[in-house]
Amino acid sequence: MFGKTMRFDPPAEGLRPGEDVVWARKSGMSFWVIWSSGMLGIGGALCAVFAFLFVGIMLTAPLLVLIVIGFAFILRVFIVGRGMKYYLTNERLIQARKGRIMQEISLERFRGKSISQFLARESVGTVNDQSVYVVKVYDPLSGEILMELKDLDEYSAEALQKVGQIMKCRYCNFANPANSLRCKNCGAPI
């Protein structure tokens, strides 16, 4: 995390010279947020009615306060989650919120290593008959989670697995990261 967040709004702002965005994804709505709000709405309303009928207002008032706090928490999670975007460039993996970098990982950390050994990919459901994944990126040195990317499609999960792989340019034989769009040496398309 940064003490001061940096602006990131490609292609206009935030990209380094020679850096290209390979893919960008907006974080979707988590199943648990939808499920929790439904359960809180239905369950909370039923509990409040039963509390009022069988115990009285003394229990109903604090219960209603807890329900409102629960909805406020769910609303906050919803707003934060919807504003999150993930970017994979040929140099770094970025988590941005409302155009500000919240977290970034330099891909140099994985150079020459297969990132698949540092990724945990978990299917969390399907949308329109396509799997949706949560991908956790682990630090190659400490084993700690560096970043958790939520609600990714198959293409995005596969693009992450290419991080750290090397692809040689067919024109100048320069070793480029496999997720590069152009050769960093001669600029030819890869």
Secondary structure, 3 states (H helix, E strand, C coil): CCCCCCECECCCECCCCCCCEEEEEECCCCHHHHHHHHHHHHHHHHHHHHHHHHCCHHHHHHHHHHHHHHHHHHHHHHHHHHCEEEEEECCEEEEEECCEEEEEEEHHHHCCCCHHHHEEEEEEEEECCEEEEEEEEECCCCCCEEEEEEEECHHHHHHHHCCCCEEECCCCCCEEECCCCECCCCCCEC
